[in-house]
Amino acid sequence: MLIQIPRKNLAILLGIILTPIALWALIKSQDNSLTQWQESTAFPELIEQAIQDATS
């Protein structure tokens, strides 16, 4: 016996189920630890200029 669910309710139900799963996957995929950061060696003059412009 199949349960008949109206399309509007099905969309809401799927949204309620899939949203927390998607948020969990997004949080798990992000590694924001500072150990992953590396010092940039590309265009040091531009980086210094950007820092000076931002602080003045």
Phi and psi restraints in degrees (range 20) as a CNS / XPLOR table:
assign (resid 1 and name C) (resid 2 and name N)
       (resid 2 and name CA) (resid 2 and name C) 1.0 -90.4 20.0 2
assign (resid 2 and name N) (resid 2 and name CA)
       (resid 2 and name C) (resid 3 and name N) 1.0 143.3 20.0 2
assign (resid 2 and name C) (resid 3 and name N)
       (resid 3 and name CA) (resid 3 and name C) 1.0 -91.7 20.0 2
assign (resid 3 and name N) (resid 3 and name CA)
       (resid 3 and name C) (resid 4 and name N) 1.0 128.8 20.0 2
assign (resid 3 and name C) (resid 4 and name N)
       (resid 4 and name CA) (resid 4 and name C) 1.0 -91.5 20.0 2
assign (resid 4 and name N) (resid 4 and name CA)
       (resid 4 and name C) (resid 5 and name N) 1.0 119.0 20.0 2
assign (resid 4 and name C) (resid 5 and name N)
       (resid 5 and name CA) (resid 5 and name C) 1.0 -116.9 20.0 2
assign (resid 5 and name N) (resid 5 and name CA)
       (resid 5 and name C) (resid 6 and name N) 1.0 126.2 20.0 2
assign (resid 5 and name C) (resid 6 and name N)
       (resid 6 and name CA) (resid 6 and name C) 1.0 -58.1 20.0 2
assign (resid 6 and name N) (resid 6 and name CA)
       (resid 6 and name C) (resid 7 and name N) 1.0 147.9 20.0 2
assign (resid 6 and name C) (resid 7 and name N)
       (resid 7 and name CA) (resid 7 and name C) 1.0 -57.3 20.0 2
assign (resid 7 and name N) (resid 7 and name CA)
       (resid 7 and name C) (resid 8 and name N) 1.0 -40.2 20.0 2
assign (resid 7 and name C) (resid 8 and name N)
       (resid 8 and name CA) (resid 8 and name C) 1.0 -62.1 20.0 2
assign (resid 8 and name N) (resid 8 and name CA)
       (resid 8 and name C) (resid 9 and name N) 1.0 -45.4 20.0 2
assign (resid 8 and name C) (resid 9 and name N)
       (resid 9 and name CA) (resid 9 and name C) 1.0 -67.6 20.0 2
assign (resid 9 and name N) (resid 9 and name CA)
       (resid 9 and name C) (resid 10 and name N) 1.0 -34.5 20.0 2
assign (resid 9 and name C) (resid 10 and name N)
       (resid 10 and name CA) (resid 10 and name C) 1.0 -64.9 20.0 2
assign (resid 10 and name N) (resid 10 and name CA)
       (resid 10 and name C) (resid 11 and name N) 1.0 -41.8 20.0 2
assign (resid 10 and name C) (resid 11 and name N)
       (resid 11 and name CA) (resid 11 and name C) 1.0 -64.0 20.0 2
assign (resid 11 and name N) (resid 11 and name CA)
       (resid 11 and name C) (resid 12 and name N) 1.0 -42.1 20.0 2
assign (resid 11 and name C) (resid 12 and name N)
       (resid 12 and name CA) (resid 12 and name C) 1.0 -65.2 20.0 2
assign (resid 12 and name N) (resid 12 and name CA)
       (resid 12 and name C) (resid 13 and name N) 1.0 -44.1 20.0 2
assign (resid 12 and name C) (resid 13 and name N)
       (resid 13 and name CA) (resid 13 and name C) 1.0 -61.9 20.0 2
assign (resid 13 and name N) (resid 13 and name CA)
       (resid 13 and name C) (resid 14 and name N) 1.0 -44.9 20.0 2
assign (resid 13 and name C) (resid 14 and name N)
       (resid 14 and name CA) (resid 14 and name C) 1.0 -63.8 20.0 2
assign (resid 14 and name N) (resid 14 and name CA)
       (resid 14 and name C) (resid 15 and name N) 1.0 -39.1 20.0 2
assign (resid 14 and name C) (resid 15 and name N)
       (resid 15 and name CA) (resid 15 and name C) 1.0 -62.5 20.0 2
assign (resid 15 and name N) (resid 15 and name CA)
       (resid 15 and name C) (resid 16 and name N) 1.0 -41.9 20.0 2
assign (resid 15 and name C) (resid 16 and name N)
       (resid 16 and name CA) (resid 16 and name C) 1.0 -66.2 20.0 2
assign (resid 16 and name N) (resid 16 and name CA)
       (resid 16 and name C) (resid 17 and name N) 1.0 -37.3 20.0 2
assign (resid 16 and name C) (resid 17 and name N)
       (resid 17 and name CA) (resid 17 and name C) 1.0 -77.3 20.0 2
assign (resid 17 and name N) (resid 17 and name CA)
       (resid 17 and name C) (resid 18 and name N) 1.0 -44.3 20.0 2
assign (resid 17 and name C) (resid 18 and name N)
       (resid 18 and name CA) (resid 18 and name C) 1.0 -81.3 20.0 2
assign (resid 18 and name N) (resid 18 and name CA)
       (resid 18 and name C) (resid 19 and name N) 1.0 -27.2 20.0 2
assign (resid 18 and name C) (resid 19 and name N)
       (resid 19 and name CA) (resid 19 and name C) 1.0 -61.4 20.0 2
assign (resid 19 and name N) (resid 19 and name CA)
       (resid 19 and name C) (resid 20 and name N) 1.0 -50.6 20.0 2
assign (resid 19 and name C) (resid 20 and name N)
       (resid 20 and name CA) (resid 20 and name C) 1.0 -63.6 20.0 2
assign (resid 20 and name N) (resid 20 and name CA)
       (resid 20 and name C) (resid 21 and name N) 1.0 -33.6 20.0 2
assign (resid 20 and name C) (resid 21 and name N)
       (resid 21 and name CA) (resid 21 and name C) 1.0 -66.0 20.0 2
assign (resid 21 and name N) (resid 21 and name CA)
       (resid 21 and name C) (resid 22 and name N) 1.0 -44.1 20.0 2
assign (resid 21 and name C) (resid 22 and name N)
       (resid 22 and name CA) (resid 22 and name C) 1.0 -64.9 20.0 2
assign (resid 22 and name N) (resid 22 and name CA)
       (resid 22 and name C) (resid 23 and name N) 1.0 -42.1 20.0 2
assign (resid 22 and name C) (resid 23 and name N)
       (resid 23 and name CA) (resid 23 and name C) 1.0 -64.4 20.0 2
assign (resid 23 and name N) (resid 23 and name CA)
       (resid 23 and name C) (resid 24 and name N) 1.0 -41.9 20.0 2
assign (resid 23 and name C) (resid 24 and name N)
       (resid 24 and name CA) (resid 24 and name C) 1.0 -61.6 20.0 2
assign (resid 24 and name N) (resid 24 and name CA)
       (resid 24 and name C) (resid 25 and name N) 1.0 -44.9 20.0 2
assign (resid 24 and name C) (resid 25 and name N)
       (resid 25 and name CA) (resid 25 and name C) 1.0 -63.2 20.0 2
assign (resid 25 and name N) (resid 25 and name CA)
       (resid 25 and name C) (resid 26 and name N) 1.0 -38.6 20.0 2
assign (resid 25 and name C) (resid 26 and name N)
       (resid 26 and name CA) (resid 26 and name C) 1.0 -65.9 20.0 2
assign (resid 26 and name N) (resid 26 and name CA)
       (resid 26 and name C) (resid 27 and name N) 1.0 -43.5 20.0 2
assign (resid 26 and name C) (resid 27 and name N)
       (resid 27 and name CA) (resid 27 and name C) 1.0 -64.8 20.0 2
assign (resid 27 and name N) (resid 27 and name CA)
       (resid 27 and name C) (resid 28 and name N) 1.0 -41.9 20.0 2
assign (resid 27 and name C) (resid 28 and name N)
       (resid 28 and name CA) (resid 28 and name C) 1.0 -67.4 20.0 2
assign (resid 28 and name N) (resid 28 and name CA)
       (resid 28 and name C) (resid 29 and name N) 1.0 -30.3 20.0 2
assign (resid 28 and name C) (resid 29 and name N)
       (resid 29 and name CA) (resid 29 and name C) 1.0 -79.5 20.0 2
assign (resid 29 and name N) (resid 29 and name CA)
       (resid 29 and name C) (resid 30 and name N) 1.0 -16.4 20.0 2
assign (resid 29 and name C) (resid 30 and name N)
       (resid 30 and name CA) (resid 30 and name C) 1.0 -88.5 20.0 2
assign (resid 30 and name N) (resid 30 and name CA)
       (resid 30 and name C) (resid 31 and name N) 1.0 126.6 20.0 2
assign (resid 30 and name C) (resid 31 and name N)
       (resid 31 and name CA) (resid 31 and name C) 1.0 -118.2 20.0 2
assign (resid 31 and name N) (resid 31 and name CA)
       (resid 31 and name C) (resid 32 and name N) 1.0 95.9 20.0 2
assign (resid 31 and name C) (resid 32 and name N)
       (resid 32 and name CA) (resid 32 and name C) 1.0 -96.9 20.0 2
assign (resid 32 and name N) (resid 32 and name CA)
       (resid 32 and name C) (resid 33 and name N) 1.0 18.9 20.0 2
assign (resid 32 and name C) (resid 33 and name N)
       (resid 33 and name CA) (resid 33 and name C) 1.0 -69.8 20.0 2
assign (resid 33 and name N) (resid 33 and name CA)
       (resid 33 and name C) (resid 34 and name N) 1.0 145.2 20.0 2
assign (resid 33 and name C) (resid 34 and name N)
       (resid 34 and name CA) (resid 34 and name C) 1.0 -69.3 20.0 2
assign (resid 34 and name N) (resid 34 and name CA)
       (resid 34 and name C) (resid 35 and name N) 1.0 -16.2 20.0 2
assign (resid 34 and name C) (resid 35 and name N)
       (resid 35 and name CA) (resid 35 and name C) 1.0 -67.9 20.0 2
assign (resid 35 and name N) (resid 35 and name CA)
       (resid 35 and name C) (resid 36 and name N) 1.0 -19.0 20.0 2
assign (resid 35 and name C) (resid 36 and name N)
       (resid 36 and name CA) (resid 36 and name C) 1.0 -82.2 20.0 2
assign (resid 36 and name N) (resid 36 and name CA)
       (resid 36 and name C) (resid 37 and name N) 1.0 -14.3 20.0 2
assign (resid 36 and name C) (resid 37 and name N)
       (resid 37 and name CA) (resid 37 and name C) 1.0 -76.7 20.0 2
assign (resid 37 and name N) (resid 37 and name CA)
       (resid 37 and name C) (resid 38 and name N) 1.0 144.8 20.0 2
assign (resid 37 and name C) (resid 38 and name N)
       (resid 38 and name CA) (resid 38 and name C) 1.0 -129.2 20.0 2
assign (resid 38 and name N) (resid 38 and name CA)
       (resid 38 and name C) (resid 39 and name N) 1.0 150.4 20.0 2
assign (resid 38 and name C) (resid 39 and name N)
       (resid 39 and name CA) (resid 39 and name C) 1.0 -72.3 20.0 2
assign (resid 39 and name N) (resid 39 and name CA)
       (resid 39 and name C) (resid 40 and name N) 1.0 137.1 20.0 2
assign (resid 39 and name C) (resid 40 and name N)
       (resid 40 and name CA) (resid 40 and name C) 1.0 -81.4 20.0 2
assign (resid 40 and name N) (resid 40 and name CA)
       (resid 40 and name C) (resid 41 and name N) 1.0 137.4 20.0 2
assign (resid 40 and name C) (resid 41 and name N)
       (resid 41 and name CA) (resid 41 and name C) 1.0 -114.9 20.0 2
assign (resid 41 and name N) (resid 41 and name CA)
       (resid 41 and name C) (resid 42 and name N) 1.0 1.0 20.0 2
assign (resid 41 and name C) (resid 42 and name N)
       (resid 42 and name CA) (resid 42 and name C) 1.0 -86.2 20.0 2
assign (resid 42 and name N) (resid 42 and name CA)
       (resid 42 and name C) (resid 43 and name N) 1.0 125.8 20.0 2
assign (resid 42 and name C) (resid 43 and name N)
       (resid 43 and name CA) (resid 43 and name C) 1.0 51.0 20.0 2
assign (resid 43 and name N) (resid 43 and name CA)
       (resid 43 and name C) (resid 44 and name N) 1.0 61.3 20.0 2
assign (resid 43 and name C) (resid 44 and name N)
       (resid 44 and name CA) (resid 44 and name C) 1.0 -61.0 20.0 2
assign (resid 44 and name N) (resid 44 and name CA)
       (resid 44 and name C) (resid 45 and name N) 1.0 -29.4 20.0 2
assign (resid 44 and name C) (resid 45 and name N)
       (resid 45 and name CA) (resid 45 and name C) 1.0 -65.6 20.0 2
assign (resid 45 and name N) (resid 45 and name CA)
       (resid 45 and name C) (resid 46 and name N) 1.0 -41.2 20.0 2
assign (resid 45 and name C) (resid 46 and name N)
       (resid 46 and name CA) (resid 46 and name C) 1.0 -66.5 20.0 2
assign (resid 46 and name N) (resid 46 and name CA)
       (resid 46 and name C) (resid 47 and name N) 1.0 -38.2 20.0 2
assign (resid 46 and name C) (resid 47 and name N)
       (resid 47 and name CA) (resid 47 and name C) 1.0 -66.0 20.0 2
assign (resid 47 and name N) (resid 47 and name CA)
       (resid 47 and name C) (resid 48 and name N) 1.0 -45.1 20.0 2
assign (resid 47 and name C) (resid 48 and name N)
       (resid 48 and name CA) (resid 48 and name C) 1.0 -61.5 20.0 2
assign (resid 48 and name N) (resid 48 and name CA)
       (resid 48 and name C) (resid 49 and name N) 1.0 -42.6 20.0 2
assign (resid 48 and name C) (resid 49 and name N)
       (resid 49 and name CA) (resid 49 and name C) 1.0 -63.9 20.0 2
assign (resid 49 and name N) (resid 49 and name CA)
       (resid 49 and name C) (resid 50 and name N) 1.0 -40.7 20.0 2
assign (resid 49 and name C) (resid 50 and name N)
       (resid 50 and name CA) (resid 50 and name C) 1.0 -63.6 20.0 2
assign (resid 50 and name N) (resid 50 and name CA)
       (resid 50 and name C) (resid 51 and name N) 1.0 -39.7 20.0 2
assign (resid 50 and name C) (resid 51 and name N)
       (resid 51 and name CA) (resid 51 and name C) 1.0 -65.2 20.0 2
assign (resid 51 and name N) (resid 51 and name CA)
       (resid 51 and name C) (resid 52 and name N) 1.0 -43.9 20.0 2
assign (resid 51 and name C) (resid 52 and name N)
       (resid 52 and name CA) (resid 52 and name C) 1.0 -63.6 20.0 2
assign (resid 52 and name N) (resid 52 and name CA)
       (resid 52 and name C) (resid 53 and name N) 1.0 -42.3 20.0 2
assign (resid 52 and name C) (resid 53 and name N)
       (resid 53 and name CA) (resid 53 and name C) 1.0 -64.6 20.0 2
assign (resid 53 and name N) (resid 53 and name CA)
       (resid 53 and name C) (resid 54 and name N) 1.0 -37.0 20.0 2
assign (resid 53 and name C) (resid 54 and name N)
       (resid 54 and name CA) (resid 54 and name C) 1.0 -73.6 20.0 2
assign (resid 54 and name N) (resid 54 and name CA)
       (resid 54 and name C) (resid 55 and name N) 1.0 -28.9 20.0 2
assign (resid 54 and name C) (resid 55 and name N)
       (resid 55 and name CA) (resid 55 and name C) 1.0 -95.3 20.0 2
assign (resid 55 and name N) (resid 55 and name CA)
       (resid 55 and name C) (resid 56 and name N) 1.0 -6.2 20.0 2
